Structure formats: structure tokens, C-alpha cells
């Protein structure tokens, strides 16, 4: 399954939600939303997708609930042009996140 491309993202982290874009290319993840940038890496095995991502506040816009970059390990699967990932931030069980992916290009 081809994971490379531009993906629209929708994330939920506790009560916080947001939408962004992520580019998956050659094992690298780059993206962002109005308040954050995403950088990291990914691997895939068939429909299974694994991401190791650092989420940083955008310069000039630091969300009240995020004063430092967070590291996320996410895993899940992709089927066709959509997928769902889940994981946690900095290995803290209370910082659970889900991410819905939809291929944009």
C-alpha cells in the first residue's frame, strides 16, 4: 500500500481537536496546523502505519496548553484513502491521541 502523499489530518488529544496537513515521503513526516509543526518519521508494513512524530508549537503562536515540543508514537492502519492512528505523547497514558487521515493528493 502506498503511504506517500499529502494527507489531511484531524486529531483529538483530550478535549483539544484540530485539523492539519501532513506529507509522508521517503520515510519522513512533515506537516502542521495553525498552531503546530509536525516532523518525524514513518514506517509501514502493508496497511499498518507507524509514526514517530515531534509536535512543536509554531513560532509566534504558543497554545496555552503546550509550552514545549511533544513526542508522539502513533500506530494504526490505512485502507484506501483513509486511516486511523492512535498513541500517546511522551509515553504518558493520560496524553492519548487519535488521528484520522484522509488522502489529499
PDB file as gemmi writes it, atoms N, CA and C in Angstrom:
CRYST1    1.000    1.000    1.000  90.00  90.00  90.00 P 1                      
ATOM      1  N   UNK A   1       0.848  -1.179   0.000  1.00  0.00           N  
ATOM      2  CA  UNK A   1       0.000   0.000   0.000  1.00  0.00           C  
ATOM      3  C   UNK A   1       0.889   1.237   0.000  1.00  0.00           C  
ATOM      4  N   UNK A   2       0.563   2.181  -0.820  1.00  0.00           N  
ATOM      5  CA  UNK A   2       1.337   3.416  -0.922  1.00  0.00           C  
ATOM      6  C   UNK A   2       0.896   4.410   0.150  1.00  0.00           C  
ATOM      7  N   UNK A   3       1.815   4.727   1.057  1.00  0.00           N  
ATOM      8  CA  UNK A   3       1.523   5.689   2.127  1.00  0.00           C  
ATOM      9  C   UNK A   3       1.958   7.095   1.743  1.00  0.00           C  
ATOM     10  N   UNK A   4       2.873   7.204   0.789  1.00  0.00           N  
ATOM     11  CA  UNK A   4       3.403   8.511   0.429  1.00  0.00           C  
ATOM     12  C   UNK A   4       2.315   9.416  -0.131  1.00  0.00           C  
ATOM     13  N   UNK A   5       2.409  10.691   0.216  1.00  0.00           N  
ATOM     14  CA  UNK A   5       1.461  11.658  -0.305  1.00  0.00           C  
ATOM     15  C   UNK A   5       1.134  12.726   0.714  1.00  0.00           C  
ATOM     16  N   UNK A   6       0.182  13.545   0.339  1.00  0.00           N  
ATOM     17  CA  UNK A   6      -0.320  14.615   1.194  1.00  0.00           C  
ATOM     18  C   UNK A   6      -1.588  14.125   1.874  1.00  0.00           C  
ATOM     19  N   UNK A   7      -1.640  14.229   3.190  1.00  0.00           N  
ATOM     20  CA  UNK A   7      -2.773  13.738   3.973  1.00  0.00           C  
ATOM     21  C   UNK A   7      -3.377  14.872   4.797  1.00  0.00           C  
ATOM     22  N   UNK A   8      -4.706  14.974   4.774  1.00  0.00           N  
ATOM     23  CA  UNK A   8      -5.414  15.850   5.701  1.00  0.00           C  
ATOM     24  C   UNK A   8      -5.500  15.098   7.025  1.00  0.00           C  
ATOM     25  N   UNK A   9      -5.302  15.798   8.126  1.00  0.00           N  
ATOM     26  CA  UNK A   9      -5.333  15.159   9.434  1.00  0.00           C  
ATOM     27  C   UNK A   9      -6.384  15.817  10.322  1.00  0.00           C  
ATOM     28  N   UNK A  10      -6.984  15.026  11.167  1.00  0.00           N  
ATOM     29  CA  UNK A  10      -7.855  15.537  12.233  1.00  0.00           C  
ATOM     30  C   UNK A  10      -7.420  14.810  13.497  1.00  0.00           C  
ATOM     31  N   UNK A  11      -7.002  15.573  14.519  1.00  0.00           N  
ATOM     32  CA  UNK A  11      -6.537  14.931  15.739  1.00  0.00           C  
ATOM     33  C   UNK A  11      -7.424  15.296  16.916  1.00  0.00           C  
ATOM     34  N   UNK A  12      -7.467  14.393  17.878  1.00  0.00           N  
ATOM     35  CA  UNK A  12      -8.128  14.612  19.158  1.00  0.00           C  
ATOM     36  C   UNK A  12      -7.138  14.230  20.249  1.00  0.00           C  
ATOM     37  N   UNK A  13      -6.860  15.175  21.135  1.00  0.00           N  
ATOM     38  CA  UNK A  13      -5.978  14.962  22.279  1.00  0.00           C  
ATOM     39  C   UNK A  13      -6.727  15.479  23.489  1.00  0.00           C  
ATOM     40  N   UNK A  14      -7.392  14.585  24.201  1.00  0.00           N  
ATOM     41  CA  UNK A  14      -8.270  15.006  25.296  1.00  0.00           C  
ATOM     42  C   UNK A  14      -9.411  15.825  24.723  1.00  0.00           C  
ATOM     43  N   UNK A  15      -9.633  17.006  25.260  1.00  0.00           N  
ATOM     44  CA  UNK A  15     -10.682  17.895  24.765  1.00  0.00           C  
ATOM     45  C   UNK A  15     -10.232  18.719  23.568  1.00  0.00           C  
ATOM     46  N   UNK A  16      -8.941  18.738  23.290  1.00  0.00           N  
ATOM     47  CA  UNK A  16      -8.409  19.526  22.173  1.00  0.00           C  
ATOM     48  C   UNK A  16      -8.584  18.768  20.855  1.00  0.00           C  
ATOM     49  N   UNK A  17      -8.957  19.495  19.821  1.00  0.00           N  
ATOM     50  CA  UNK A  17      -9.098  18.935  18.481  1.00  0.00           C  
ATOM     51  C   UNK A  17      -8.485  19.902  17.489  1.00  0.00           C  
ATOM     52  N   UNK A  18      -8.086  19.393  16.342  1.00  0.00           N  
ATOM     53  CA  UNK A  18      -7.542  20.273  15.325  1.00  0.00           C  
ATOM     54  C   UNK A  18      -7.406  19.567  13.995  1.00  0.00           C  
ATOM     55  N   UNK A  19      -7.162  20.357  12.965  1.00  0.00           N  
ATOM     56  CA  UNK A  19      -7.001  19.854  11.608  1.00  0.00           C  
ATOM     57  C   UNK A  19      -5.703  20.391  11.032  1.00  0.00           C  
ATOM     58  N   UNK A  20      -5.037  19.564  10.245  1.00  0.00           N  
ATOM     59  CA  UNK A  20      -3.790  19.985   9.634  1.00  0.00           C  
ATOM     60  C   UNK A  20      -3.502  19.201   8.373  1.00  0.00           C  
ATOM     61  N   UNK A  21      -2.271  19.320   7.913  1.00  0.00           N  
ATOM     62  CA  UNK A  21      -1.790  18.597   6.747  1.00  0.00           C  
ATOM     63  C   UNK A  21      -0.477  17.921   7.098  1.00  0.00           C  
ATOM     64  N   UNK A  22      -0.267  16.734   6.545  1.00  0.00           N  
ATOM     65  CA  UNK A  22       0.989  16.015   6.740  1.00  0.00           C  
ATOM     66  C   UNK A  22       1.420  15.418   5.408  1.00  0.00           C  
ATOM     67  N   UNK A  23       2.708  15.540   5.127  1.00  0.00           N  
ATOM     68  CA  UNK A  23       3.302  14.930   3.945  1.00  0.00           C  
ATOM     69  C   UNK A  23       4.111  13.736   4.408  1.00  0.00           C  
ATOM     70  N   UNK A  24       3.818  12.570   3.842  1.00  0.00           N  
ATOM     71  CA  UNK A  24       4.598  11.368   4.093  1.00  0.00           C  
ATOM     72  C   UNK A  24       5.373  11.072   2.820  1.00  0.00           C  
ATOM     73  N   UNK A  25       6.713  11.072   2.942  1.00  0.00           N  
ATOM     74  CA  UNK A  25       7.540  10.855   1.754  1.00  0.00           C  
ATOM     75  C   UNK A  25       8.893  10.280   2.164  1.00  0.00           C  
ATOM     76  N   UNK A  26       9.258   9.179   1.549  1.00  0.00           N  
ATOM     77  CA  UNK A  26      10.562   8.552   1.776  1.00  0.00           C  
ATOM     78  C   UNK A  26      10.852   8.331   3.257  1.00  0.00           C  
ATOM     79  N   UNK A  27       9.853   7.923   4.035  1.00  0.00           N  
ATOM     80  CA  UNK A  27      10.040   7.641   5.450  1.00  0.00           C  
ATOM     81  C   UNK A  27      10.014   8.859   6.351  1.00  0.00           C  
ATOM     82  N   UNK A  28       9.763  10.037   5.787  1.00  0.00           N  
ATOM     83  CA  UNK A  28       9.765  11.279   6.556  1.00  0.00           C  
ATOM     84  C   UNK A  28       8.350  11.849   6.656  1.00  0.00           C  
ATOM     85  N   UNK A  29       8.047  12.443   7.803  1.00  0.00           N  
ATOM     86  CA  UNK A  29       6.772  13.130   8.037  1.00  0.00           C  
ATOM     87  C   UNK A  29       7.059  14.612   8.250  1.00  0.00           C  
ATOM     88  N   UNK A  30       6.381  15.459   7.487  1.00  0.00           N  
ATOM     89  CA  UNK A  30       6.455  16.914   7.663  1.00  0.00           C  
ATOM     90  C   UNK A  30       5.045  17.465   7.564  1.00  0.00           C  
ATOM     91  N   UNK A  31       4.710  18.407   8.412  1.00  0.00           N  
ATOM     92  CA  UNK A  31       3.370  18.984   8.314  1.00  0.00           C  
ATOM     93  C   UNK A  31       3.120  20.009   9.380  1.00  0.00           C  
ATOM     94  N   UNK A  32       1.845  20.329   9.538  1.00  0.00           N  
ATOM     95  CA  UNK A  32       1.481  21.286  10.555  1.00  0.00           C  
ATOM     96  C   UNK A  32       0.020  21.670  10.504  1.00  0.00           C  
ATOM     97  N   UNK A  33      -0.337  22.510  11.449  1.00  0.00           N  
ATOM     98  CA  UNK A  33      -1.656  23.113  11.531  1.00  0.00           C  
ATOM     99  C   UNK A  33      -1.425  24.557  11.977  1.00  0.00           C  
ATOM    100  N   UNK A  34      -2.451  25.354  12.178  1.00  0.00           N  
ATOM    101  CA  UNK A  34      -2.211  26.752  12.533  1.00  0.00           C  
ATOM    102  C   UNK A  34      -1.384  26.962  13.808  1.00  0.00           C  
ATOM    103  N   UNK A  35      -1.361  26.000  14.712  1.00  0.00           N  
ATOM    104  CA  UNK A  35      -0.666  26.189  15.982  1.00  0.00           C  
ATOM    105  C   UNK A  35       0.588  25.325  16.163  1.00  0.00           C  
ATOM    106  N   UNK A  36       0.807  24.330  15.280  1.00  0.00           N  
ATOM    107  CA  UNK A  36       1.890  23.365  15.483  1.00  0.00           C  
ATOM    108  C   UNK A  36       2.602  23.012  14.177  1.00  0.00           C  
ATOM    109  N   UNK A  37       3.833  22.518  14.308  1.00  0.00           N  
ATOM    110  CA  UNK A  37       4.521  21.878  13.188  1.00  0.00           C  
ATOM    111  C   UNK A  37       4.760  20.423  13.568  1.00  0.00           C  
ATOM    112  N   UNK A  38       4.778  19.545  12.553  1.00  0.00           N  
ATOM    113  CA  UNK A  38       4.998  18.121  12.766  1.00  0.00           C  
ATOM    114  C   UNK A  38       6.257  17.719  11.992  1.00  0.00           C  
ATOM    115  N   UNK A  39       7.168  17.028  12.654  1.00  0.00           N  
ATOM    116  CA  UNK A  39       8.351  16.482  11.996  1.00  0.00           C  
ATOM    117  C   UNK A  39       8.606  15.095  12.564  1.00  0.00           C  
ATOM    118  N   UNK A  40       9.053  14.190  11.716  1.00  0.00           N  
ATOM    119  CA  UNK A  40       9.351  12.858  12.221  1.00  0.00           C  
ATOM    120  C   UNK A  40       9.556  11.856  11.116  1.00  0.00           C  
ATOM    121  N   UNK A  41       9.273  10.613  11.452  1.00  0.00           N  
ATOM    122  CA  UNK A  41       9.489   9.529  10.504  1.00  0.00           C  
ATOM    123  C   UNK A  41       8.317   8.554  10.567  1.00  0.00           C  
ATOM    124  N   UNK A  42       8.237   7.725   9.519  1.00  0.00           N  
ATOM    125  CA  UNK A  42       7.202   6.699   9.500  1.00  0.00           C  
ATOM    126  C   UNK A  42       7.744   5.431   8.844  1.00  0.00           C  
ATOM    127  N   UNK A  43       7.113   4.317   9.187  1.00  0.00           N  
ATOM    128  CA  UNK A  43       7.347   3.048   8.513  1.00  0.00           C  
ATOM    129  C   UNK A  43       5.983   2.430   8.278  1.00  0.00           C  
ATOM    130  N   UNK A  44       5.923   1.546   7.313  1.00  0.00           N  
ATOM    131  CA  UNK A  44       4.665   0.853   7.046  1.00  0.00           C  
ATOM    132  C   UNK A  44       4.951  -0.607   6.739  1.00  0.00           C  
ATOM    133  N   UNK A  45       3.959  -1.419   7.010  1.00  0.00           N  
ATOM    134  CA  UNK A  45       4.015  -2.848   6.731  1.00  0.00           C  
ATOM    135  C   UNK A  45       2.633  -3.222   6.224  1.00  0.00           C  
ATOM    136  N   UNK A  46       2.482  -3.250   4.887  1.00  0.00           N  
ATOM    137  CA  UNK A  46       1.155  -3.451   4.310  1.00  0.00           C  
ATOM    138  C   UNK A  46       0.279  -2.273   4.697  1.00  0.00           C  
ATOM    139  N   UNK A  47      -0.902  -2.537   5.262  1.00  0.00           N  
ATOM    140  CA  UNK A  47      -1.792  -1.434   5.642  1.00  0.00           C  
ATOM    141  C   UNK A  47      -1.432  -0.800   6.990  1.00  0.00           C  
ATOM    142  N   UNK A  48      -0.496  -1.417   7.723  1.00  0.00           N  
ATOM    143  CA  UNK A  48      -0.122  -0.904   9.041  1.00  0.00           C  
ATOM    144  C   UNK A  48       0.843   0.270   8.899  1.00  0.00           C  
ATOM    145  N   UNK A  49       0.613   1.327   9.693  1.00  0.00           N  
ATOM    146  CA  UNK A  49       1.416   2.542   9.634  1.00  0.00           C  
ATOM    147  C   UNK A  49       1.881   2.894  11.041  1.00  0.00           C  
ATOM    148  N   UNK A  50       3.174   3.217  11.164  1.00  0.00           N  
ATOM    149  CA  UNK A  50       3.784   3.572  12.441  1.00  0.00           C  
ATOM    150  C   UNK A  50       4.472   4.927  12.278  1.00  0.00           C  
ATOM    151  N   UNK A  51       4.154   5.876  13.158  1.00  0.00           N  
ATOM    152  CA  UNK A  51       4.756   7.207  13.100  1.00  0.00           C  
ATOM    153  C   UNK A  51       5.466   7.528  14.397  1.00  0.00           C  
ATOM    154  N   UNK A  52       6.592   8.205  14.271  1.00  0.00           N  
ATOM    155  CA  UNK A  52       7.347   8.749  15.389  1.00  0.00           C  
ATOM    156  C   UNK A  52       7.445  10.242  15.085  1.00  0.00           C  
ATOM    157  N   UNK A  53       6.675  11.068  15.791  1.00  0.00           N  
ATOM    158  CA  UNK A  53       6.497  12.462  15.402  1.00  0.00           C  
ATOM    159  C   UNK A  53       6.748  13.405  16.577  1.00  0.00           C  
ATOM    160  N   UNK A  54       7.419  14.496  16.267  1.00  0.00           N  
ATOM    161  CA  UNK A  54       7.619  15.591  17.226  1.00  0.00           C  
ATOM    162  C   UNK A  54       6.658  16.712  16.828  1.00  0.00           C  
ATOM    163  N   UNK A  55       5.827  17.132  17.763  1.00  0.00           N  
ATOM    164  CA  UNK A  55       4.866  18.213  17.530  1.00  0.00           C  
ATOM    165  C   UNK A  55       5.345  19.418  18.328  1.00  0.00           C  
ATOM    166  N   UNK A  56       5.611  20.518  17.610  1.00  0.00           N  
ATOM    167  CA  UNK A  56       6.152  21.727  18.237  1.00  0.00           C  
ATOM    168  C   UNK A  56       5.189  22.890  18.056  1.00  0.00           C  
ATOM    169  N   UNK A  57       5.124  23.780  19.056  1.00  0.00           N  
ATOM    170  CA  UNK A  57       4.316  24.986  18.880  1.00  0.00           C  
ATOM    171  C   UNK A  57       4.923  25.846  17.767  1.00  0.00           C  
ATOM    172  N   UNK A  58       4.070  26.447  16.944  1.00  0.00           N  
ATOM    173  CA  UNK A  58       4.559  27.371  15.913  1.00  0.00           C  
ATOM    174  C   UNK A  58       5.154  28.604  16.569  1.00  0.00           C  
ATOM    175  N   UNK A  59       6.220  29.102  15.982  1.00  0.00           N  
ATOM    176  CA  UNK A  59       6.808  30.350  16.469  1.00  0.00           C  
ATOM    177  C   UNK A  59       5.757  31.454  16.345  1.00  0.00           C  
ATOM    178  N   UNK A  60       5.604  32.223  17.380  1.00  0.00           N  
ATOM    179  CA  UNK A  60       4.637  33.316  17.356  1.00  0.00           C  
ATOM    180  C   UNK A  60       3.245  32.915  17.809  1.00  0.00           C  
ATOM    181  N   UNK A  61       2.996  31.596  17.946  1.00  0.00           N  
ATOM    182  CA  UNK A  61       1.679  31.144  18.406  1.00  0.00           C  
ATOM    183  C   UNK A  61       1.889  29.926  19.296  1.00  0.00           C  
ATOM    184  N   UNK A  62       2.007  30.154  20.584  1.00  0.00           N  
ATOM    185  CA  UNK A  62       2.197  29.058  21.521  1.00  0.00           C  
ATOM    186  C   UNK A  62       0.869  28.789  22.215  1.00  0.00           C  
ATOM    187  N   UNK A  63       0.262  27.616  21.942  1.00  0.00           N  
ATOM    188  CA  UNK A  63      -1.006  27.299  22.599  1.00  0.00           C  
ATOM    189  C   UNK A  63      -0.852  27.307  24.120  1.00  0.00           C  
ATOM    190  N   UNK A  64      -1.878  27.721  24.814  1.00  0.00           N  
ATOM    191  CA  UNK A  64      -1.833  27.811  26.270  1.00  0.00           C  
ATOM    192  C   UNK A  64      -1.536  26.464  26.915  1.00  0.00           C  
ATOM    193  N   UNK A  65      -1.965  25.371  26.270  1.00  0.00           N  
ATOM    194  CA  UNK A  65      -1.774  24.053  26.852  1.00  0.00           C  
ATOM    195  C   UNK A  65      -0.496  23.365  26.366  1.00  0.00           C  
ATOM    196  N   UNK A  66       0.358  24.083  25.628  1.00  0.00           N  
ATOM    197  CA  UNK A  66       1.563  23.449  25.092  1.00  0.00           C  
ATOM    198  C   UNK A  66       2.712  24.448  25.085  1.00  0.00           C  
ATOM    199  N   UNK A  67       3.626  24.307  26.023  1.00  0.00           N  
ATOM    200  CA  UNK A  67       4.749  25.234  26.086  1.00  0.00           C  
ATOM    201  C   UNK A  67       6.061  24.623  25.602  1.00  0.00           C  
ATOM    202  N   UNK A  68       6.012  23.402  25.116  1.00  0.00           N  
ATOM    203  CA  UNK A  68       7.220  22.724  24.658  1.00  0.00           C  
ATOM    204  C   UNK A  68       6.838  21.687  23.598  1.00  0.00           C  
ATOM    205  N   UNK A  69       7.799  21.267  22.811  1.00  0.00           N  
ATOM    206  CA  UNK A  69       7.501  20.188  21.851  1.00  0.00           C  
ATOM    207  C   UNK A  69       7.127  18.898  22.587  1.00  0.00           C  
ATOM    208  N   UNK A  70       6.263  18.122  21.958  1.00  0.00           N  
ATOM    209  CA  UNK A  70       5.884  16.809  22.480  1.00  0.00           C  
ATOM    210  C   UNK A  70       6.250  15.744  21.456  1.00  0.00           C  
ATOM    211  N   UNK A  71       6.635  14.591  21.953  1.00  0.00           N  
ATOM    212  CA  UNK A  71       6.985  13.459  21.107  1.00  0.00           C  
ATOM    213  C   UNK A  71       5.833  12.460  21.141  1.00  0.00           C  
ATOM    214  N   UNK A  72       5.361  12.035  19.962  1.00  0.00           N  
ATOM    215  CA  UNK A  72       4.265  11.074  19.866  1.00  0.00           C  
ATOM    216  C   UNK A  72       4.720   9.820  19.128  1.00  0.00           C  
ATOM    217  N   UNK A  73       4.302   8.679  19.623  1.00  0.00           N  
ATOM    218  CA  UNK A  73       4.435   7.414  18.898  1.00  0.00           C  
ATOM    219  C   UNK A  73       3.011   6.994  18.564  1.00  0.00           C  
ATOM    220  N   UNK A  74       2.738   6.848  17.253  1.00  0.00           N  
ATOM    221  CA  UNK A  74       1.388   6.534  16.775  1.00  0.00           C  
ATOM    222  C   UNK A  74       1.432   5.285  15.909  1.00  0.00           C  
ATOM    223  N   UNK A  75       0.358   4.521  15.925  1.00  0.00           N  
ATOM    224  CA  UNK A  75       0.244   3.359  15.063  1.00  0.00           C  
ATOM    225  C   UNK A  75      -1.209   3.144  14.704  1.00  0.00           C  
ATOM    226  N   UNK A  76      -1.430   2.473  13.605  1.00  0.00           N  
ATOM    227  CA  UNK A  76      -2.778   2.189  13.132  1.00  0.00           C  
ATOM    228  C   UNK A  76      -2.718   1.635  11.735  1.00  0.00           C  
ATOM    229  N   UNK A  77      -3.792   1.829  10.986  1.00  0.00           N  
ATOM    230  CA  UNK A  77      -3.838   1.270   9.639  1.00  0.00           C  
ATOM    231  C   UNK A  77      -4.487   2.241   8.666  1.00  0.00           C  
ATOM    232  N   UNK A  78      -4.154   2.014   7.404  1.00  0.00           N  
ATOM    233  CA  UNK A  78      -4.695   2.800   6.307  1.00  0.00           C  
ATOM    234  C   UNK A  78      -5.363   1.842   5.345  1.00  0.00           C  
ATOM    235  N   UNK A  79      -6.538   2.228   4.874  1.00  0.00           N  
ATOM    236  CA  UNK A  79      -7.263   1.450   3.881  1.00  0.00           C  
ATOM    237  C   UNK A  79      -7.735   2.409   2.802  1.00  0.00           C  
ATOM    238  N   UNK A  80      -7.229   2.220   1.597  1.00  0.00           N  
ATOM    239  CA  UNK A  80      -7.589   3.130   0.517  1.00  0.00           C  
ATOM    240  C   UNK A  80      -7.060   4.519   0.792  1.00  0.00           C  
ATOM    241  N   UNK A  81      -7.959   5.494   0.841  1.00  0.00           N  
ATOM    242  CA  UNK A  81      -7.572   6.884   1.036  1.00  0.00           C  
ATOM    243  C   UNK A  81      -7.851   7.415   2.436  1.00  0.00           C  
ATOM    244  N   UNK A  82      -7.999   6.521   3.415  1.00  0.00           N  
ATOM    245  CA  UNK A  82      -8.216   6.983   4.787  1.00  0.00           C  
ATOM    246  C   UNK A  82      -7.569   6.026   5.778  1.00  0.00           C  
ATOM    247  N   UNK A  83      -7.353   6.541   6.972  1.00  0.00           N  
ATOM    248  CA  UNK A  83      -6.745   5.720   8.005  1.00  0.00           C  
ATOM    249  C   UNK A  83      -7.007   6.300   9.374  1.00  0.00           C  
ATOM    250  N   UNK A  84      -6.642   5.529  10.387  1.00  0.00           N  
ATOM    251  CA  UNK A  84      -6.808   5.965  11.767  1.00  0.00           C  
ATOM    252  C   UNK A  84      -5.596   5.521  12.558  1.00  0.00           C  
ATOM    253  N   UNK A  85      -5.032   6.445  13.323  1.00  0.00           N  
ATOM    254  CA  UNK A  85      -3.873   6.173  14.164  1.00  0.00           C  
ATOM    255  C   UNK A  85      -4.211   6.531  15.599  1.00  0.00           C  
ATOM    256  N   UNK A  86      -3.496   5.925  16.527  1.00  0.00           N  
ATOM    257  CA  UNK A  86      -3.662   6.266  17.939  1.00  0.00           C  
ATOM    258  C   UNK A  86      -2.318   6.096  18.640  1.00  0.00           C  
ATOM    259  N   UNK A  87      -2.186   6.696  19.783  1.00  0.00           N  
ATOM    260  CA  UNK A  87      -0.956   6.587  20.556  1.00  0.00           C  
ATOM    261  C   UNK A  87      -0.986   7.545  21.719  1.00  0.00           C  
ATOM    262  N   UNK A  88       0.212   7.882  22.204  1.00  0.00           N  
ATOM    263  CA  UNK A  88       0.284   8.796  23.338  1.00  0.00           C  
ATOM    264  C   UNK A  88       1.512   9.688  23.200  1.00  0.00           C  
ATOM    265  N   UNK A  89       1.496  10.763  23.970  1.00  0.00           N  
ATOM    266  CA  UNK A  89       2.592  11.727  23.950  1.00  0.00           C  
ATOM    267  C   UNK A  89       3.575  11.410  25.060  1.00  0.00           C  
ATOM    268  N   UNK A  90       4.854  11.420  24.713  1.00  0.00           N  
ATOM    269  CA  UNK A  90       5.921  11.241  25.699  1.00  0.00           C  
ATOM    270  C   UNK A  90       5.664  10.069  26.635  1.00  0.00           C  
ATOM    271  N   UNK A  91       5.055   9.019  26.112  1.00  0.00           N  
ATOM    272  CA  UNK A  91       4.754   7.808  26.885  1.00  0.00           C  
ATOM    273  C   UNK A  91       3.932   8.081  28.139  1.00  0.00           C  
ATOM    274  N   UNK A  92       3.103   9.114  28.088  1.00  0.00           N  
ATOM    275  CA  UNK A  92       2.220   9.425  29.207  1.00  0.00           C  
ATOM    276  C   UNK A  92       0.813   8.953  28.851  1.00  0.00           C  
ATOM    277  N   UNK A  93       0.304   7.946  29.541  1.00  0.00           N  
ATOM    278  CA  UNK A  93      -1.015   7.403  29.220  1.00  0.00           C  
ATOM    279  C   UNK A  93      -2.137   8.434  29.220  1.00  0.00           C  
ATOM    280  N   UNK A  94      -2.025   9.496  30.015  1.00  0.00           N  
ATOM    281  CA  UNK A  94      -3.085  10.498  30.070  1.00  0.00           C  
ATOM    282  C   UNK A  94      -3.112  11.381  28.827  1.00  0.00           C  
ATOM    283  N   UNK A  95      -2.048  11.387  28.037  1.00  0.00           N  
ATOM    284  CA  UNK A  95      -1.988  12.203  26.819  1.00  0.00           C  
ATOM    285  C   UNK A  95      -2.240  11.340  25.585  1.00  0.00           C  
ATOM    286  N   UNK A  96      -3.400  10.691  25.556  1.00  0.00           N  
ATOM    287  CA  UNK A  96      -3.767   9.838  24.423  1.00  0.00           C  
ATOM    288  C   UNK A  96      -4.251  10.683  23.259  1.00  0.00           C  
ATOM    289  N   UNK A  97      -3.864  10.263  22.063  1.00  0.00           N  
ATOM    290  CA  UNK A  97      -4.237  10.994  20.861  1.00  0.00           C  
ATOM    291  C   UNK A  97      -4.772  10.021  19.813  1.00  0.00           C  
ATOM    292  N   UNK A  98      -5.743  10.487  19.042  1.00  0.00           N  
ATOM    293  CA  UNK A  98      -6.197   9.767  17.851  1.00  0.00           C  
ATOM    294  C   UNK A  98      -6.049  10.717  16.673  1.00  0.00           C  
ATOM    295  N   UNK A  99      -5.708  10.148  15.529  1.00  0.00           N  
ATOM    296  CA  UNK A  99      -5.539  10.941  14.316  1.00  0.00           C  
ATOM    297  C   UNK A  99      -6.251  10.238  13.184  1.00  0.00           C  
ATOM    298  N   UNK A 100      -7.182  10.936  12.525  1.00  0.00           N  
ATOM    299  CA  UNK A 100      -7.826  10.435  11.318  1.00  0.00           C  
ATOM    300  C   UNK A 100      -7.087  11.021  10.128  1.00  0.00           C  
ATOM    301  N   UNK A 101      -6.788  10.194   9.144  1.00  0.00           N  
ATOM    302  CA  UNK A 101      -6.086  10.599   7.940  1.00  0.00           C  
ATOM    303  C   UNK A 101      -6.992  10.464   6.724  1.00  0.00           C  
ATOM    304  N   UNK A 102      -6.919  11.421   5.804  1.00  0.00           N  
ATOM    305  CA  UNK A 102      -7.641  11.352   4.536  1.00  0.00           C  
ATOM    306  C   UNK A 102      -6.700  11.867   3.458  1.00  0.00           C  
ATOM    307  N   UNK A 103      -6.467  11.046   2.462  1.00  0.00           N  
ATOM    308  CA  UNK A 103      -5.532  11.418   1.398  1.00  0.00           C  
ATOM    309  C   UNK A 103      -6.039  12.665   0.674  1.00  0.00           C  
ATOM    310  N   UNK A 104      -5.146  13.661   0.540  1.00  0.00           N  
ATOM    311  CA  UNK A 104      -5.486  14.908  -0.139  1.00  0.00           C  
ATOM    312  C   UNK A 104      -4.865  14.951  -1.531  1.00  0.00           C  
ATOM    313  N   UNK A 105      -3.761  14.274  -1.728  1.00  0.00           N  
ATOM    314  CA  UNK A 105      -3.105  14.228  -3.056  1.00  0.00           C  
ATOM    315  C   UNK A 105      -2.082  13.116  -3.079  1.00  0.00           C  
TER     316      UNK A 105                                                      
END                                                                             
